[in-house]
Amino acid sequence: MVKLNRIYTRTGDDGTTGLVDGSRCPKHSARIAAMGKVDEANSAIGLAAVLMSGAPGAEITRIQNDLFDLGADLATPGDDFTPSEMVLRMVPSQTEWLETRIDACNEKLEPLTSFILPGGTELAARLHIARATTRAAERAMVALAAQDAVNPAALAYINRLSDYLFVLARVVNGNGTRDVKWVPGASR
């Protein structure tokens, strides 16, 4: 259980931050950038959740918890991605759950005949912002993976999450009926 008595510690005033293993790294590092982008994605998802109620809201809460797990995974350097009581790691079942939700949502949707523009309803627009922010988190994680070990289950999860947010945006857009279709070259 996490217990925070004080919000500030002053330990980061030198431009470093602590990782799970007790080591410190610069706040400008690829690892901290990836963690920050995951936090931004979680915040964008939280903004969308304000307009949700019922089952999608519960799904979003689960995803936000998973994103905290993902942040903890990224904050744990090393190449042993085995979870334990003391080490929180993303696992394939978290991505598999997203895939089942994507498949369930897709059953309600007509196949796309065009790319769609972010928008339609306010909730869909917020979900598209969350999707784009999640893609930025994925790019940051891939950049980190080019330098250091990153849990493959974490990379799969963040990739699938943006797919889920795209499909969910279509669902809340009246199962796609309020999607705004891209018209290539319409302004020429």
TORTILO-151057 format. One record per atom (N, C-alpha, C, O): residue in one letter; x, y, z. Coordinates in steps of 0.05 Angstrom, whole numbers, padded with zeros to 5 digits, always signed. Atoms other than C-alpha are relative to their C-alpha. Example, Ala and Ser with C-alpha at 12.3 -4.5 7.8 and 13.67 -1.06 7.14 Angstrom:
2
a+00018-00024+00000a+00246-00090+00156a+00018+00024+00000a+00039+00024+00013s-00016-00024-00001s+00273-00021+00143s-00015+00022+00014s-00005+00044+00018
This chain:
188
m+00017-00024+00000m+00000+00000+00000m+00018+00025+00000m+00038+00026+00014v-00015-00025+00002v+00025+00069-00018v-00010+00019+00022v-00034+00021+00026k+00007-00019-00020k+00026+00120+00038k+00017+00025-00004k+00042+00024-00003l-00014-00025+00005l+00044+00192+00023l-00007+00020+00022l-00029+00031+00023n+00005-00020-00022n+00051+00237+00084n+00006+00028-00010n-00006+00047-00001r-00008-00026+00011r+00085+00293+00046r+00001-00002-00030r+00010-00022-00041i-00001+00000+00030i+00078+00312-00027i+00027+00008-00010i+00036-00003-00030y-00026-00008+00009y+00145+00345-00032y+00022-00013+00017y+00018-00016+00041t-00023+00013-00015t+00211+00312-00013t+00026+00016-00003t+00044+00012+00012r-00024-00016+00007r+00262+00361-00042r+00022-00016-00013r+00042-00005-00021t-00021+00016+00011t+00301+00302-00068t+00004+00004-00030t+00025-00002-00041g-00001-00005+00028g+00286+00321-00140g+00009+00028-00008g+00010+00035-00032d-00008-00027+00006d+00310+00392-00134d+00026+00002-00016d+00033+00022-00028d-00025+00001+00015d+00376+00371-00165d-00004-00009-00029d+00016-00013-00044g+00006+00009+00027g+00341+00350-00230g+00000-00030-00005g+00000-00039-00027t+00002+00029+00002t+00339+00276-00215t-00026-00009+00014t-00038+00005+00029t+00023+00012-00013t+00283+00230-00194t+00007-00029+00007t+00023-00041-00006g-00005+00027-00009g+00282+00164-00157g-00016-00021-00015g-00039-00016-00022l+00013+00022+00013l+00265+00098-00189l-00006-00021+00021l+00003-00019+00044v+00009+00021-00019v+00235+00036-00157v+00023-00014+00013v+00022-00021+00037d-00023+00015-00011d+00303+00003-00148d+00018+00017+00018d+00039+00008+00028g-00015-00018-00017g+00328+00063-00108g+00020+00017-00015g+00032+00036-00004s-00019-00016+00015s+00372+00090-00164s-00014+00026-00008s-00038+00029-00005r+00010-00026+00008r+00364+00161-00189r+00008+00005-00029r+00029-00005-00038c-00007-00006+00028c+00362+00186-00260c-00009+00028-00007c-00027+00039+00007p+00007-00028+00007p+00358+00254-00294p-00030+00002-00009p-00040-00016-00022k+00028-00004+00007k+00288+00282-00303k-00004+00003-00031k-00026+00001-00041h+00001-00002+00029h+00305+00293-00377h+00005-00026-00015h+00006-00026-00039s-00007+00026+00013s+00320+00220-00390s-00024-00011-00015s-00047-00003-00011a+00021+00013+00016a+00281+00177-00439a-00019-00015+00018a-00043-00017+00012r+00018+00015-00018r+00254+00135-00381r-00020+00019+00013r-00044+00012+00014i+00018-00019-00013i+00225+00195-00345i-00019+00013-00020i-00042+00018-00014a+00018-00010+00021a+00198+00223-00410a-00022-00019-00006a-00045-00011-00009a+00021+00020+00005a+00161+00158-00423a-00020-00001+00023a-00044-00003+00018m+00018+00000-00024m+00134+00157-00352m-00019+00024-00001m-00042+00022+00005g+00015-00025+00001g+00111+00229-00361g-00022-00001-00021g-00044+00008-00017k+00020+00002+00021k+00076+00214-00427k-00022-00019+00007k-00046-00015+00000v+00021+00018-00010v+00039+00155-00395v-00018+00015+00019v-00042+00011+00019d+00016-00016-00018d+00017+00203-00340d-00018+00019-00015d-00042+00023-00008e+00017-00018+00017e-00008+00252-00393e-00023-00015-00012e-00045-00005-00013a+00022+00016+00012a-00047+00197-00427a-00021-00007+00021a-00045-00005+00015n+00018+00007-00021n-00077+00176-00361n-00018+00025+00007n-00042+00022+00012s+00015-00025-00006s-00098+00249-00348s-00020+00006-00022s-00042+00014-00016a+00019-00005+00022a-00129+00256-00417a-00023-00020+00001a-00046-00013-00004i+00021+00020-00003i-00168+00191-00405i-00018+00009+00023i-00042+00005+00021g+00016-00009-00022g-00190+00219-00338g-00019+00023-00008g-00041+00025+00002l+00017-00022+00010l-00216+00281-00373l-00024-00010-00015l-00046+00000-00013a+00022+00012+00014a-00257+00238-00419a-00020-00014+00019a-00044-00013+00015a+00017+00015-00019a-00283+00197-00361a-00020+00017+00015a-00040+00007+00024v+00018-00018-00013v-00315+00258-00331v-00028-00001-00013v-00048+00003+00001l+00025+00000+00015l-00369+00252-00384l-00012-00028-00002l-00034-00031-00014m+00009+00027+00002m-00378+00177-00376m-00015-00009+00025m-00011+00001+00047s+00013+00013-00023s-00424+00136-00333s-00005-00029-00008s-00005-00036-00032g+00006+00028+00006g-00439+00062-00327g+00025-00016-00008g+00047-00010+00001a-00021+00020+00006a-00397+00006-00358a+00025+00013-00013a+00047+00007-00004p-00025-00012+00011p-00350+00049-00401p+00016+00014+00022p+00041+00014+00022g-00014-00013-00022g-00334+00089-00338g+00016-00020+00017g+00038-00014+00025a-00014+00021-00015a-00316+00025-00301a+00024-00010-00016a+00045-00016-00004e-00022+00008+00017e-00273+00004-00360e+00023+00020+00001e+00046+00013+00003i-00021-00022+00000i-00237+00071-00359i+00015-00001+00027i+00039+00003+00027t-00014+00002-00026t-00223+00064-00284t+00020-00023+00000t+00042-00020+00010r-00019+00023+00001r-00192-00004-00297r+00025+00008-00017r+00047+00002-00009i-00022-00008+00017i-00150+00026-00353i+00018+00020+00015i+00043+00018+00013q-00017-00019-00015q-00127+00084-00309q+00017-00014+00021q+00040-00007+00025n-00016+00015-00019n-00105+00034-00256n+00022-00015-00015n+00045-00016-00005d-00021+00014+00015d-00068-00006-00310d+00022+00020-00008d+00045+00012-00009l-00020-00019+00008l-00033+00058-00332l+00018+00007+00024l+00042+00013+00020f-00018-00004-00024f-00008+00068-00260f+00019-00024+00002f+00042-00021+00008d-00017+00023+00000d+00017-00004-00264d+00022+00003-00021d+00046-00003-00017l-00019-00005+00021l+00051+00015-00330l+00022+00020+00009l+00045+00016+00003g-00020-00019-00011g+00084+00075-00297g+00019-00013+00019g+00043-00007+00019a-00017+00015-00019a+00110+00030-00242a+00019-00018-00014a+00042-00021-00007d-00017+00017+00017d+00136-00018-00294d+00023+00016-00012d+00046+00008-00010l-00020-00017+00013l+00173+00038-00330l+00020+00011+00021l+00043+00016+00015a-00017-00011-00021a+00200+00063-00263a+00018-00022+00013a+00033-00016+00031t-00016+00022-00010t+00232-00005-00251t+00020-00009-00022t+00013-00025-00039p-00020+00008+00021p+00296-00011-00293p+00008-00029+00003p+00004-00042+00023g-00009+00028+00001g+00324-00078-00313g-00014-00015-00022g-00032-00005-00035d+00011+00016+00022d+00309-00133-00361d-00014-00025+00010d-00020-00043-00007d+00016+00022-00011d+00273-00182-00315d-00028+00011+00003d-00033+00027+00021f+00027-00011+00000f+00200-00169-00329f-00020-00019+00014f-00044-00017+00009t+00017+00018-00015t+00173-00223-00283t-00012+00015+00024t+00002+00026+00040p+00012-00014-00023p+00122-00194-00235p+00004-00016+00026p+00006-00041+00025s-00001+00013-00026s+00127-00209-00161s-00015+00017+00020s-00026+00038+00013e+00013-00016-00020e+00099-00184-00096e+00014+00027+00003e+00001+00047+00010m-00016-00025-00004m+00154-00131-00094m+00004+00015-00027m+00012+00038-00026v-00006-00013+00026v+00159-00116-00169v-00026-00001-00017v-00036-00022-00024l+00024-00002+00016l+00099-00091-00209l+00008+00001-00030l+00021+00020-00038r-00005+00001+00029r+00103-00110-00283r-00026-00004-00015r-00045-00017-00005m+00023+00005+00018m+00052-00108-00339m+00001-00029-00009m+00023-00040-00012v+00002+00028+00008v+00028-00177-00360v-00018-00002-00025v-00035+00016-00029p+00016+00003+00025p-00002-00202-00426p-00030+00001+00004p-00045+00010-00013s+00029+00001-00004s-00071-00212-00395s-00012+00028+00001s-00036+00031-00005q+00010-00028+00000q-00078-00136-00388q-00006+00008-00029q-00026+00022-00034t+00005-00006+00028t-00071-00129-00463t-00022-00017-00012t-00038-00007-00027e+00021+00018+00009e-00115-00189-00476e-00028+00011+00008e-00047+00009-00007w+00026-00012-00009w-00171-00155-00435w-00007+00022-00019w-00031+00024-00027l+00006-00021+00019l-00165-00094-00480l-00010-00011-00026l-00028+00000-00038e+00008+00012+00025e-00170-00138-00541e-00028-00010+00001e-00043-00007-00019t+00028+00010-00002t-00234-00170-00516t-00020+00024+00000t-00041+00022-00012r+00017-00024+00000r-00263-00100-00504r-00002+00012-00028r-00023+00021-00036i+00000-00010+00027i-00242-00077-00573i-00018-00017-00018i-00035-00006-00032d+00016+00018+00016d-00274-00138-00605d-00030+00004+00007d-00047+00004-00011a+00028-00004-00008a-00339-00127-00565a-00011+00026-00011a-00033+00027-00020c+00009-00026+00011c-00343-00054-00585c-00002-00001-00030c-00021+00011-00041n+00000+00001+00030n-00327-00069-00658n-00024-00015-00011n-00033-00009-00033e+00024+00014+00009e-00386-00116-00662e-00023+00018-00006e-00040+00012-00023k+00022-00019+00003k-00432-00056-00658k+00004+00020-00023k-00014+00035-00030l-00008-00021+00019l-00396-00015-00711l+00000-00010-00028l+00007-00033-00034e-00003+00005+00028e-00402-00012-00785e+00029+00002-00008e+00043+00018+00004p-00028-00003+00008p-00336-00022-00820p+00005+00028-00011p-00012+00040-00023l-00008-00026+00009l-00299+00042-00836l+00002+00000-00031l+00013-00019-00042t-00004-00004+00029t-00303+00067-00908t+00017+00024-00005t+00023+00030-00028s-00017-00024+00002s-00260+00128-00894s+00013+00003+00026s+00004-00007+00047f-00011-00008-00026f-00214+00154-00842f-00019+00020+00012f-00035+00033-00002i+00018-00019-00013i-00251+00195-00790i+00016+00022+00013i+00039+00018+00022l-00012-00023-00014l-00235+00263-00761l-00007-00001+00029l-00028-00010+00037p+00007-00001-00029p-00230+00271-00686p-00023+00019+00005p-00021+00042-00002g+00023-00018-00006g-00297+00298-00663g-00025-00016+00001g-00026-00040+00008g+00026+00011-00002g-00370+00284-00668g-00014+00010+00025g-00026+00032+00024t+00011-00009-00025t-00392+00288-00596t+00024+00010+00018t+00047+00004+00012e-00022-00010-00018e-00353+00322-00539e+00015-00024+00012e+00039-00024+00014l-00014+00023-00012l-00339+00254-00507l+00018-00013-00020l+00040-00021-00014a-00017+00012+00020a-00314+00225-00572a+00025+00017-00005a+00047+00006-00008a-00023-00018+00004a-00269+00286-00582a+00020-00003+00022a+00044-00004+00017r-00019+00005-00023r-00240+00276-00512r+00014-00026-00002r+00037-00029+00004l-00013+00026+00004l-00228+00203-00527l+00021+00000-00022l+00041-00013-00020h-00020-00003+00021h-00192+00222-00591h+00025+00014+00011h+00047+00007+00003i-00023-00013-00012i-00148+00269-00551i+00016-00020+00017i+00040-00021+00016a-00013+00021-00016a-00134+00212-00503a+00015-00020-00018a+00036-00029-00011r-00012+00019+00019r-00119+00166-00562r+00027+00012-00011r+00047-00001-00012a-00024-00012+00011a-00069+00216-00592a+00021+00003+00022a+00045-00001+00016t-00019-00002-00022t-00037+00227-00524t+00012-00028+00007t+00036-00030+00013t-00009+00027-00004t-00032+00151-00516t+00021-00008-00021t+00040-00021-00015r-00020+00005+00021r+00004+00147-00583r+00026+00014+00006r+00048+00003+00000a-00024-00014-00008a+00053+00199-00558a+00015-00015+00022a+00040-00017+00022a-00012+00016-00021a+00065+00156-00496a+00013-00025-00012a+00035-00032-00004e-00012+00024+00013e+00077+00096-00541e+00026+00008-00014e+00046-00007-00012r-00024-00009+00013r+00128+00136-00582r+00023+00004+00020r+00046-00003+00015a-00020-00005-00021a+00164+00156-00518a+00010-00027+00011a+00034-00030+00017m-00008+00027-00010m+00165+00083-00494m+00017-00014-00021m+00037-00027-00013v-00016+00012+00021v+00192+00060-00561v+00028+00013-00001v+00048-00001-00005a-00026-00014-00001a+00246+00113-00557a+00017-00010+00023a+00041-00014+00021l-00014+00012-00023l+00264+00087-00488l+00010-00028-00006l+00033-00035+00000a-00008+00028+00006a+00265+00015-00514a+00024-00001-00019a+00038-00021-00020a-00024-00001+00018a+00317+00036-00566a+00025+00004+00016a+00047-00001+00006q-00023-00005-00017q+00363+00054-00508q+00003-00019+00023q+00025-00025+00032d+00000+00016-00024d+00343+00009-00451d-00022-00021-00002d-00040-00018-00018a+00020+00021+00000a+00302-00053-00436a-00028+00011+00009a-00030+00026+00029v+00028-00006-00006v+00226-00043-00436v-00016-00025-00002v-00013-00041-00021n+00017+00023-00001n+00176-00096-00418n-00017-00002-00026n-00032+00016-00032p+00016+00003+00024p+00146-00123-00483p-00030+00001+00005p-00046+00010-00011a+00028-00001-00007a+00079-00131-00447a-00010+00029+00003a-00033+00035-00002a+00006-00029-00003a+00081-00056-00431a-00004+00013-00028a-00022+00029-00032l+00001-00011+00027l+00094-00039-00504l-00026-00009-00014l-00039+00007-00028a+00024+00011+00013a+00037-00084-00528a-00025+00014+00012a-00043+00021-00002y+00023-00012-00014y-00011-00054-00476y-00004+00029-00011y-00027+00036-00018i+00003-00028+00008i+00002+00019-00496i-00009+00001-00029i-00024+00019-00037n+00008+00001+00028n-00005+00001-00570n-00030-00006-00002n-00045+00007-00017r+00028+00009+00001r-00071-00034-00559r-00019+00021+00013r-00042+00023+00005l+00017-00020-00013l-00097+00021-00513l-00009+00022-00019l-00032+00030-00019s+00008-00020+00019s-00097+00072-00569s-00021-00011-00019s-00039+00003-00027d+00021+00012+00017d-00137+00023-00612d-00027-00001+00015d-00047+00005+00003y+00024+00000-00017y-00187+00015-00555y-00013+00027+00001y-00037+00030-00003l+00011-00027-00002l-00195+00090-00548l-00012+00009-00026l-00032+00023-00026f+00011-00006+00026f-00206+00097-00623f-00028-00012-00003f-00047+00001-00011v+00026+00015+00003v-00261+00044-00623v-00021+00011+00019v-00044+00014+00012l+00019-00011-00019l-00292+00072-00560l-00011+00027-00008l-00034+00033-00004a+00009-00026+00011a-00295+00141-00591a-00022-00004-00021a-00041+00011-00022r+00020+00006+00021r-00334+00111-00649r-00026-00009+00014r-00048-00002+00005v+00024+00010-00014v-00381+00075-00601v-00016+00023+00012v-00040+00025+00009v+00014-00022-00013v-00397+00139-00562v-00010+00020-00021v-00026+00037-00014n+00010-00017+00022n-00408+00174-00629n-00023-00014-00013n-00025-00015-00038g+00024+00014+00011g-00473+00135-00637g+00007-00024-00017g-00004-00028-00038n-00010+00023+00014n-00437+00072-00658n+00010+00007-00028n+00006-00008-00047g-00011-00009+00025g-00404+00111-00713g-00017+00018-00017g-00008+00030-00037t+00018-00016+00016t-00465+00148-00739t+00006+00030+00001t-00001+00045-00017r-00007-00028-00002r-00438+00214-00714r+00030+00005-00006r+00040+00027-00001d-00027-00003+00008d-00367+00202-00738d+00001+00021-00022d-00017+00023-00039v-00004-00020+00021v-00340+00259-00781v+00020-00013-00019v+00043-00018-00012k-00017+00013+00020k-00311+00228-00844k+00019+00019-00013k+00013+00042-00019w-00020-00015+00014w-00248+00252-00876w-00006-00001-00030w-00012-00022-00041v+00005-00002+00029v-00259+00276-00948v+00027+00009-00012v+00033+00033-00011p-00027-00007+00011p-00190+00274-00982p-00002+00022-00020p-00018+00021-00039g-00002-00022+00019g-00174+00338-01018g-00025+00018-00002g-00028+00032-00021a+00025-00015+00000a-00241+00370-01000a+00003+00030-00002a-00014+00044-00012s-00004-00029-00001s-00211+00440-00993s+00017+00010-00024s+00023+00033-00025r-00017-00009+00023r-00171+00441-01058r-00015+00017-00019r-00004+00026-00039
